[in-house]
Amino acid sequence: MVNNLLNIKTPAQDQALDLKAEYDLSYHGLTNLNQAYWNLPTEALYEEILFRGEGRITKMGPVVALSGKHTARAAQDKFIVREPSTENNIWWGEYNRPIAPEKFDEIYSRLQGYLQGRDLFVQDCYVGSDPNYRMSLRTINEWAWHSLFVRNMFILPESQEEYRLHVPEFTVLTVPSFKAFEPIDGTRTSTAIVLNFAQRIAIIADSGYGGEIKKSVFTVMNYLLPLEGVMTMHCSANQGADRDDVALFFGLSGTGKTTLSADPSRGLIGDDEHGWTDDGIFNFEDGCYAKVINLSPTAEPQIYAATHRFGTVLENVVFDPTTRQIDLSDPAVTENTRASYPLHYIDNAVPEKMGGHPKNIIFLTCDAQGVMPPIARLSTNQALYHFISGYTSKTGGTEVGLGKKPEITFSTCFGAPFMVHPPSYYAGLLKQRILRHNVTCWLVNTGWTGGPYGVGKRISISYTRALLTAALNGDLLDVEYYTDPVFGFEVPKTCPNVPESVLYPAQSWPSADEYSECYRQLASQFNSNFRKHADDAPDEVKAAGPKLDG
């Protein structure tokens, strides 16, 4: 990749300032640049991407780009500036590491000097489909393909005048070639994602992974909106024919949020990040960022089609340089291959990206132990217990250091790396809304059955879809249930188009004793994990966990 340090005229240089904002880069202390490219449209960004060697065009028009050494989020390298105006609100710990204001100032000052004489790509946009809770955003990117990624993912101004008057409430600077210096900056490595809520700036250094931009913005929303009483959620959302027939799908990357919410029979509100206000649900974004390894044209036809469209960014996807045919089954670069595309590439996307209050909440867990039932109905307290626990398995490559084998994890609120307030803060907001709107809550296992990873097999997506269809249509409300003896939740005894052996996981194991032992071990891990939340969780929520007596 080149940053045009030789000052060669580029394809879009003559249009670089056509959509420039009056609130320019000098307000960010960025001066003496070679050229800033303001709000280039998709077609112009394609030209710049090719000119700079950042990507290649593949069959039917999507652009393939490589993210460099990081092909996943560097969750261990995220920092938040610890300063008086916010420090008492923040859940300090593993995912919210503190960094001193003077350290941030040192990094930012060095970055300002580093960028002199270089080209930058600016995108002015918004986060939040609900106008009452919308935040104006600016991203400043070293790479042109990151600028295209941002255009796909966020909400764009609608006129030249709107661009001219755009003033960002938060700014994200992404400079993959800039490195933190650990001995001076106090970072763990040369990679650093640093959020400063007081100055409303985030810096992403030494990482080209597009997901860092997306999730940094999500982290910002997870801090700001709950202070206004908005429940922020790492979930996808869709709706039936009725605006108030909304379903939310919570889950970590790889558990099925994007796939299961893209249901042709329901309208897609969004695939990953939402807010829940007194008026209903709204999507933060205007795009999708789908994991596409082994994507099936039959099981996931709409997402598959999006991977073959002009404007889509295919991140770390392998392709044949001769035929330009992409290979979604090849993990040569990473298991965590991604596609970024506008939401309207999904045929049944809801244009407003907003919906009413949910009737159903689904917690998606990818159980690599192969013991959890494929679906279970939860009481309110059980729902809060599982929300705070966030049990799942991290799947191939979604974070730095992950291999192919899934790893058991308890990710609070089904998105611990992006949560800024203490878990009890989000759980309190969720409880209010579940009770107020009489929401039915479900736990759905999209992981393994018949044994753990390496022994059993992944639950068929056709079975998962059949169970979800029955749940969302109300067909499971009147069937007979059995009570799980360990976790206490209710499991349906029957469901159309789903074999009994799937609904009774023990029946699919070679040995009932092995199943019971593995199930009890998992329950013990739930209990051990929840102890770290015991001081903040109400007694009735603590009591809703698994029981190992007898």
Long-range contacts (C-beta under 8 A, 24 or more apart in sequence): 1-52, 1-53, 1-54, 1-143, 2-52, 2-53, 3-52, 3-118, 3-119, 3-142, 3-177, 4-34, 4-35, 4-52, 4-118, 4-119, 5-34, 5-117, 5-118, 7-34, 10-35, 10-47, 10-48, 10-51, 10-52, 10-119, 11-44, 11-47, 11-48, 11-51, 12-37, 12-40, 12-44, 12-45, 12-47, 12-48, 13-37, 15-40, 15-44, 16-40, 18-160, 19-160, 19-163, 19-164, 20-163, 20-164, 21-122, 21-124, 21-163, 21-164, 21-165, 21-166, 21-167, 22-164, 22-165, 23-166, 23-167, 23-168, 25-120, 25-122, 25-140, 28-140, 28-171, 28-173, 28-201, 29-108, 29-112, 30-112, 30-115, 30-120, 30-140, 31-112, 31-116, 32-116, 32-117, 33-115, 33-116, 33-117, 33-118, 33-119, 33-120, 34-117, 34-118, 34-119, 35-119, 35-120, 36-119, 36-120, 36-121, 36-122, 37-119, 37-120, 37-121, 37-122, 37-144, 37-147, 38-122, 38-124, 38-163, 39-122, 39-123, 39-124, 39-157, 39-163, 40-121, 40-144, 40-147, 41-151, 42-148, 42-151, 42-310, 42-311, 45-121, 45-144, 45-145, 45-147, 45-148, 45-151, 46-148, 48-121, 48-144, 49-144, 49-145, 49-148, 52-143, 52-144, 54-143, 54-144, 54-145, 55-145, 55-313, 56-319, 56-321, 56-324, 57-324, 58-314, 58-319, 58-324, 58-325, 58-326, 59-308, 59-319, 59-323, 59-324, 59-325, 59-326, 60-308, 60-309, 60-310, 61-308, 61-309, 61-310, 61-311, 61-312, 62-307, 62-308, 62-309, 62-310, 62-311, 62-312, 62-313, 62-314, 62-326, 62-339, 63-145, 63-148, 63-312, 63-313, 63-314, 64-314, 64-317, 64-319, 64-326, 65-143, 65-145, 65-313, 65-314, 65-315, 65-316, 66-208, 66-315, 66-316, 66-333, 67-207, 67-208, 67-209, 67-210, 67-315, 67-316, 68-176, 68-207, 68-208, 68-209, 69-207, 69-208, 70-191, 70-206, 70-207, 70-208, 70-209, 70-212, 70-400, 71-209, 71-316, 71-333, 71-334, 71-336, 71-397, 72-209, 72-211, 72-334, 72-336, 72-397, 72-398, 72-399, 72-400, 72-402, 73-209, 73-211, 73-212, 73-215, 73-398, 73-399, 73-400, 73-417, 74-189, 74-191, 74-193, 74-207, 74-209, 74-212, 74-399, 74-400, 75-399, 75-400, 75-417, 76-188, 76-400, 77-187, 77-188, 77-189, 77-191, 77-192, 77-193, 77-207, 78-193, 78-194, 78-195, 78-219, 78-417, 79-187, 79-192, 79-193, 79-194, 79-195, 80-194, 80-195, 80-196, 80-197, 80-420, 81-194, 81-195, 81-196, 81-197, 81-198, 81-199, 83-196, 83-197, 83-198, 85-197, 85-198, 86-197, 86-198, 86-223, 89-223, 89-227, 89-420, 89-421, 90-223, 90-420, 90-421, 91-419, 91-420, 91-421, 91-422, 91-423, 94-416, 95-416, 95-417, 95-418, 95-419, 96-420, 99-186, 99-187, 99-194, 100-186, 101-196, 101-198, 103-185, 103-186, 104-194, 104-196, 104-199, 104-203, 106-184, 106-185, 107-180, 107-185, 107-192, 107-194, 107-203, 107-205, 108-201, 108-203, 111-173, 111-175, 111-178, 111-203, 111-205, 114-175, 114-178, 115-175, 115-178, 118-142, 121-146, 121-147, 122-147, 123-147, 123-150, 123-151, 123-154, 124-157, 124-163, 124-166, 124-168, 125-150, 125-151, 125-154, 125-155, 125-156, 125-157, 126-154, 126-155, 126-156, 126-157, 127-154, 127-155, 127-217, 127-220, 127-221, 127-284, 127-285, 128-155, 128-221, 128-275, 128-282, 128-284, 129-155, 129-282, 129-283, 129-284, 129-286, 129-352, 129-353, 129-354, 130-275, 130-277, 130-279, 130-282, 130-354, 132-277, 132-279, 133-225, 133-228, 133-230, 133-275, 133-277, 133-282, 135-169, 135-170, 135-220, 135-221, 135-224, 136-166, 136-167, 136-168, 136-169, 136-170, 137-168, 137-169, 137-170, 137-171, 137-172, 137-217, 138-166, 138-168, 138-170, 138-171, 138-172, 139-171, 139-172, 139-173, 139-174, 139-213, 140-171, 140-172, 140-173, 140-174, 141-173, 141-174, 141-213, 142-174, 142-175, 142-176, 142-177, 142-178, 143-174, 143-176, 143-208, 145-313, 146-174, 146-208, 146-210, 146-213, 148-311, 148-313, 149-210, 149-213, 149-313, 149-315, 149-340, 150-213, 152-287, 152-311, 152-312, 152-313, 152-340, 152-341, 152-342, 153-213, 153-214, 153-285, 153-286, 153-287, 153-289, 153-340, 154-217, 154-285, 154-286, 154-287, 155-285, 155-286, 156-286, 168-200, 169-200, 170-200, 170-201, 170-202, 170-217, 170-220, 171-200, 171-201, 171-202, 172-201, 172-202, 172-204, 172-213, 172-216, 172-217, 173-201, 173-202, 173-203, 173-204, 174-204, 174-212, 174-213, 175-203, 175-204, 175-205, 176-204, 176-205, 176-206, 176-207, 176-208, 177-206, 178-205, 178-206, 179-205, 179-206, 180-205, 180-206, 195-219, 195-220, 197-223, 209-315, 210-289, 210-313, 210-315, 210-338, 210-340, 211-289, 211-338, 214-272, 214-285, 214-289, 215-417, 215-418, 217-284, 218-272, 218-273, 218-284, 218-418, 219-417, 219-418, 219-420, 221-273, 221-275, 221-284, 222-418, 222-419, 222-420, 222-421, 223-420, 223-421, 225-275, 226-421, 226-425, 226-426, 226-429, 229-277, 229-278, 229-429, 230-275, 230-276, 230-277, 230-429, 231-275, 231-276, 231-277, 231-426, 231-429, 231-430, 231-433, 232-273, 232-274, 232-275, 232-276, 232-426, 233-273, 233-274, 233-275, 233-276, 233-413, 234-272, 234-273, 234-413, 234-414, 234-415, 234-418, 235-272, 235-273, 235-274, 235-414, 236-260, 236-261, 236-268, 236-269, 236-270, 236-271, 236-272, 236-274, 237-261, 237-268, 237-269, 237-270, 237-274, 237-281, 237-283, 237-355, 237-358, 238-262, 238-263, 238-266, 238-267, 238-268, 238-269, 239-266, 239-267, 239-269, 239-350, 239-355, 239-356, 240-265, 240-266, 240-267, 240-472, 242-356, 243-280, 243-355, 243-356, 244-280, 244-355, 244-356, 244-357, 244-359, 245-356, 245-359, 245-472, 246-280, 246-281, 246-355, 246-356, 246-357, 246-358, 246-359, 246-360, 247-358, 247-359, 247-360, 247-361, 247-362, 247-468, 247-472, 248-274, 248-281, 248-358, 248-360, 248-361, 248-362, 249-362, 249-364, 250-361, 250-362, 250-363, 250-364, 250-387, 250-413, 250-414, 250-415, 251-363, 251-364, 251-365, 251-366, 251-392, 251-414, 251-446, 252-366, 252-390, 252-392, 252-394, 252-398, 252-409, 252-411, 252-414, 252-415, 253-291, 253-336, 253-395, 253-398, 254-291, 254-366, 254-394, 254-395, 254-396, 254-398, 255-364, 255-365, 255-366, 255-392, 255-395, 255-446, 256-364, 256-366, 256-446, 256-461, 256-464, 257-364, 258-288, 258-289, 258-290, 258-291, 258-303, 259-290, 259-299, 259-300, 259-303, 259-461, 260-362, 260-364, 260-446, 260-464, 260-465, 260-468, 262-300, 262-302, 262-303, 262-346, 263-348, 263-465, 263-468, 264-301, 264-302, 264-347, 264-348, 265-469, 266-348, 266-472, 267-348, 267-349, 267-350, 267-355, 268-343, 268-346, 268-348, 268-349, 268-350, 269-350, 269-353, 269-354, 269-355, 270-343, 270-353, 271-343, 276-357, 276-358, 276-429, 276-433, 280-354, 280-355, 280-356, 280-357, 281-354, 281-355, 281-356, 281-357, 281-358, 282-353, 282-354, 282-355, 283-343, 283-353, 283-354, 285-343, 285-353, 286-342, 286-343, 286-353, 287-340, 287-341, 287-342, 287-343, 288-339, 288-340, 288-341, 288-342, 288-343, 288-345, 288-346, 289-338, 289-339, 289-340, 290-338, 290-339, 290-341, 291-336, 291-337, 291-338, 291-398, 292-317, 292-328, 292-337, 292-338, 292-339, 293-328, 293-329, 293-331, 293-335, 293-336, 293-337, 293-396, 294-328, 294-329, 295-328, 296-461, 299-461, 299-462, 302-345, 302-346, 302-347, 302-348, 303-339, 303-346, 304-328, 305-345, 306-339, 306-341, 306-345, 306-346, 307-339, 307-341, 309-341, 309-345, 311-341, 311-342, 311-345, 312-339, 312-340, 312-341, 312-345, 313-339, 313-340, 313-341, 314-338, 314-339, 315-339, 315-340, 331-396, 331-397, 331-404, 334-397, 335-395, 335-396, 335-397, 335-404, 336-396, 336-397, 336-398, 357-433, 357-437, 357-439, 358-437, 358-439, 359-439, 359-440, 359-472, 360-439, 360-440, 360-441, 360-442, 360-471, 360-472, 361-434, 361-439, 361-440, 361-441, 361-442, 362-441, 362-442, 362-443, 362-444, 362-468, 362-471, 363-387, 363-414, 363-441, 363-442, 363-443, 363-444, 364-392, 364-414, 364-444, 364-446, 365-391, 365-392, 365-393, 365-443, 365-444, 365-445, 365-446, 365-447, 366-392, 366-393, 366-395, 366-406, 366-445, 366-446, 366-447, 367-391, 367-392, 367-393, 367-445, 367-447, 367-448, 367-522, 368-393, 368-406, 368-407, 368-408, 368-447, 368-448, 368-452, 368-453, 369-408, 369-447, 369-448, 369-452, 369-453, 369-518, 369-519, 369-521, 369-522, 370-447, 370-448, 370-449, 370-450, 370-451, 370-452, 370-453, 370-455, 370-456, 370-505, 370-509, 370-518, 371-452, 371-505, 371-515, 371-518, 371-519, 371-522, 372-443, 372-445, 372-447, 372-505, 372-522, 373-443, 373-445, 373-484, 373-491, 373-503, 373-504, 373-505, 374-444, 374-445, 374-449, 374-459, 374-463, 374-464, 374-467, 374-498, 374-502, 374-503, 374-505, 375-442, 375-443, 375-444, 375-445, 375-467, 375-468, 375-471, 375-476, 375-491, 375-492, 375-495, 375-503, 376-442, 376-443, 376-484, 376-487, 376-489, 376-490, 376-491, 377-440, 377-441, 377-442, 377-476, 377-481, 377-489, 377-490, 377-491, 377-492, 378-441, 378-442, 378-443, 378-489, 379-441, 379-489, 379-544, 380-431, 380-434, 380-435, 380-441, 381-540, 381-541, 381-543, 381-544, 382-441, 382-487, 382-488, 382-489, 382-544, 383-430, 383-434, 383-441, 384-427, 384-430, 384-431, 384-537, 384-541, 384-544, 385-530, 385-537, 385-541, 385-542, 385-544, 385-545, 386-443, 387-413, 387-414, 387-426, 387-427, 387-430, 388-412, 388-413, 388-423, 388-424, 388-427, 388-530, 388-533, 388-537, 388-541, 389-526, 389-529, 389-530, 389-545, 390-414, 390-415, 390-416, 391-526, 391-529, 392-447, 393-447, 393-453, 405-453, 405-454, 406-447, 406-453, 408-525, 410-525, 410-526, 410-529, 412-533, 422-536, 423-533, 423-536, 424-533, 424-536, 424-537, 427-537, 427-541, 440-471, 440-477, 442-471, 443-489, 444-468, 449-502, 449-505, 449-508, 450-508, 450-509, 451-508, 451-509, 451-510, 452-518, 456-508, 456-509, 459-502, 462-497, 463-497, 463-498, 463-499, 463-502, 466-495, 466-496, 466-497, 466-498, 467-495, 467-498, 470-495, 470-496, 486-519, 486-520, 486-523, 486-546, 486-547, 486-548, 487-523, 487-545, 487-546, 488-544, 488-546, 488-547, 520-548, 523-547, 523-548, 524-548
